[in-house]
């Protein structure tokens, strides 16, 4: 029971941090920052409806988000970056692993980084 309570508090706290960051980025209308945040969090690209609900009301803003998202996937999800994500203790990134052609290599490197991170 104690572990359940601690787990719930941890999840609630982390969700609050994520929601706060998303609110910050959308309030600043930083659609590139939001796209980068989503990629690094392993979140699929937001729909047009999601972006409109966050305040992106113009086509240019929607386009900015989508372009930034695609560009960041190409850069952030390079297989070599998987090792750095793993050693940093970042969770599994389904965008990089499941949605890119070399996702299997990113995942292998991420797992190697996770193991190396346990040593330090």
N, C-alpha and C positions, 0 to 999 in steps of 0.2 A: 504494500500500500504506500509505503514511504517513497519507493522508487517511482511509482505512478505520479504522486504529487510533485516530486522534483521534476520529472519529465514534463508534466503539464506546465509547470511554471517556466521551465526553460523554453519550451515551444512558444508559449505566450510571449515571453520576453523577446525572442528572436523575431517573431511575427511583427511585434510592435516596432522593432528596429527597421525591418524591411518596409513596413507601411510608412514609417516616418521618412525614410529615404525617398520612396516613390512620391510621397506628397511634396517633399522638398523640390525634387526635380521637376515635377509637373507644375508646381507653383511658379518656379523660375522659367517655365516653358523651355527647359533644357531637354529637347527631344533626343539629341545625340547622346547626352549623358544617360538618359533613361534607356536608350537602346543598348548602350555599353553595359549598364547595370544588369539589364535583362539577360544579355549573353553570358556575362560572368556568373550570374546566378543560375544559369542553366534553364532559363525560362524561354519558352517558345515566343516568337514575335507576337506582340499584342495586335488584336484585330482593330479595324478602323473604329468600331463601336467602343472598344476599351479606351482607345486614345481620345475619342471625343468626350467620353465621360471624365477623362483626366484634364480636359481643357484644350485639346488640340482641335481647333475648329476649322482651320484652313487647310486646303489641299497641300500647300507648301510644308506645313508642319507634319502632316501625315507622311509626305514623301521624305522629309528630312529623317524622321524616325526609321522608316523602312530602309532607306539607303545606308544610314549609319549602322543599323542592325546587321545588314548583309556584309558591310565592310568589316565590322568588328568580328563577325563569325570567321571570316577569312583570316584575319590577323590573330585573334585570340585563340582560335581552335587549331593552330598549327600543332602537329604532333609533339614537337619539342617542348611546347608550353605545358603539355600534360604533366611532365615531370615536375615542373615548378609548382603547378597547382597541387600535385600530390604531396610534395615535401612541405608545402605550406599548410597542409591539412584541409584543403578545400574539399567539399563534398563532390560526389560524382556529378559531372556536367553532362546531362542528357543531350543538350544541343550539340556539344562538341563530339560526343561519342555516337549518338544515334543519327544525327542529321548531316554529317559530313562524310565525304568519301573515304577519308583515312581515319575515321573515328576509332577503329579497332586499334590503330597504332597510338592514338592519343590516350586511349584507355590503358593500353599496356604501359605506356610511360607514366601515366597517372598512378597506376598501381605500384610501379617501381618506386616512384616518389613517395607514396604513402609508406611503403616499407622502410625506405631510407629515413623518413621523418621519425619513425618509431625508435630508431637507433639513437638519435640526438636527443 
